[in-house]
């Protein structure tokens, strides 16, 4: 009885009529891990989708068109990483924009190396703009996100020349509320610091061992 049951089971696993070569070929075809293959395929599809979406953004992004030379702009400066142009709707005379040549929709989506390249040009460019406009001050501004006033979703930094009593920001005349020094401030500090804790990936990639907190 047991032998018959085993024979039936074997006949289902290897039906009569399959040649040895065919059976070996079938085993080879299914020997790979379907999870690995599916995961890799899904990852590739996700990457292709992100690339396609980025290409669509680049096709319609005015800053990308300026960088490619397809749209006009008053260019003040250009290097391998970024350009600086005059804002076409300036808040003050000489209002300029530092724009990375790669498309990133917001500052928090921009790699630190790109942000560093942009910021490294601020002293050089702002001094030139101040001298050219006769200003002695400037605001450095990023509108990050729609609620913060971002209109063009290609990250950029504003350099806004300022003069005394130019009344540019109405908020400058507002009465500021002192920081609440009771539990509210301490709780906010704790919540922010919790979000600042580096991940294992950042720790491993960091060249400085002092970057990561001790895990003792």
Secondary structure in CASP SS format (residue, H / E / C, confidence):
PFRMAT SS
TARGET T0000
AUTHOR 0000-0000-0000
METHOD secondary structure of the structure
MODEL  1
X C 1.00
X H 1.00
X H 1.00
X H 1.00
X H 1.00
X H 1.00
X H 1.00
X H 1.00
X H 1.00
X H 1.00
X H 1.00
X H 1.00
X H 1.00
X C 1.00
X C 1.00
X C 1.00
X C 1.00
X C 1.00
X C 1.00
X H 1.00
X H 1.00
X H 1.00
X H 1.00
X H 1.00
X H 1.00
X H 1.00
X H 1.00
X H 1.00
X H 1.00
X H 1.00
X C 1.00
X C 1.00
X C 1.00
X H 1.00
X H 1.00
X H 1.00
X H 1.00
X H 1.00
X H 1.00
X H 1.00
X H 1.00
X H 1.00
X H 1.00
X H 1.00
X H 1.00
X H 1.00
X H 1.00
X H 1.00
X H 1.00
X H 1.00
X H 1.00
X H 1.00
X H 1.00
X H 1.00
X H 1.00
X H 1.00
X H 1.00
X H 1.00
X H 1.00
X H 1.00
X C 1.00
X H 1.00
X H 1.00
X H 1.00
X H 1.00
X H 1.00
X H 1.00
X H 1.00
X C 1.00
X C 1.00
X C 1.00
X C 1.00
X C 1.00
X C 1.00
X E 1.00
X E 1.00
X E 1.00
X E 1.00
X C 1.00
X C 1.00
X C 1.00
X E 1.00
X E 1.00
X E 1.00
X E 1.00
X E 1.00
X C 1.00
X C 1.00
X C 1.00
X C 1.00
X C 1.00
X C 1.00
X C 1.00
X C 1.00
X C 1.00
X E 1.00
X E 1.00
X E 1.00
X E 1.00
X E 1.00
X C 1.00
X C 1.00
X C 1.00
X C 1.00
X C 1.00
X C 1.00
X H 1.00
X H 1.00
X H 1.00
X C 1.00
X C 1.00
X H 1.00
X H 1.00
X H 1.00
X H 1.00
X H 1.00
X H 1.00
X H 1.00
X H 1.00
X C 1.00
X C 1.00
X H 1.00
X H 1.00
X H 1.00
X H 1.00
X H 1.00
X H 1.00
X H 1.00
X H 1.00
X H 1.00
X H 1.00
X H 1.00
X H 1.00
X C 1.00
X C 1.00
X C 1.00
X E 1.00
X E 1.00
X E 1.00
X E 1.00
X E 1.00
X C 1.00
X C 1.00
X C 1.00
X C 1.00
X H 1.00
X H 1.00
X H 1.00
X C 1.00
X C 1.00
X C 1.00
X C 1.00
X C 1.00
X C 1.00
X C 1.00
X E 1.00
X E 1.00
X E 1.00
X E 1.00
X E 1.00
X E 1.00
X E 1.00
X C 1.00
X C 1.00
X C 1.00
X C 1.00
X C 1.00
X C 1.00
X C 1.00
X H 1.00
X H 1.00
X H 1.00
X H 1.00
X C 1.00
X C 1.00
X C 1.00
X C 1.00
X C 1.00
X C 1.00
X C 1.00
X C 1.00
X C 1.00
X H 1.00
X H 1.00
X H 1.00
X H 1.00
X H 1.00
X H 1.00
X H 1.00
X H 1.00
X H 1.00
X H 1.00
X H 1.00
X H 1.00
X H 1.00
X H 1.00
X C 1.00
X C 1.00
X C 1.00
X H 1.00
X H 1.00
X H 1.00
X H 1.00
X H 1.00
X H 1.00
X C 1.00
X C 1.00
X C 1.00
X H 1.00
X H 1.00
X H 1.00
X C 1.00
X C 1.00
X C 1.00
X C 1.00
X C 1.00
END
